Amino acid sequence: MFRPREMLMKKTFLAVAMAVLIASTGCNSGTTGGSGKDKEKGKDSRTTGEKIKDTVVQPEGTFKLTVPTLSTGIKQGETKPITIGISRGKNFDEDVSVKFENLSEGVTIEPASPTIKKSDKEVKVDVKASDTAALGKATVKMIGHPSKGDDRLTI
């Protein structure tokens, strides 16, 4: 029996659930490069208020790399383009080189070490899986290195 009210409630629930999933996936992960990072101990020395502010506004002199908020699936023998974006804080106008770690066997990224120029907001790379690439899920680490200052890790 067709029940429009139940169907509408299911669709509404699914839409809300997806919105929550996307919002939580896109939250600030990793650590911010730049000031406030304690190099000796590897710990973030900022106060809780400073950390909260950093999730809303990009701090001065720092940058944040962004990738697609949902996982990117790729099949053996396939190539997919990915856009890496950058959010720059005030007074951060440097080139940022990007490198990748923890790639699965048979998976490559081209170019292997792209650079986001200070005048650009993004760079595009191709993720390639060979015909014999390892099956399964993998988390790739992306590290942004500015010409001056601390690295930025994105997982």
Summary of the structure (lengths in Angstrom):
residues: 155
radius of gyration: 19.1
end to end distance: 46.7
largest distance: 66.4
contacts: 378
relative contact order: 0.19
helix: 20%
strand: 31%
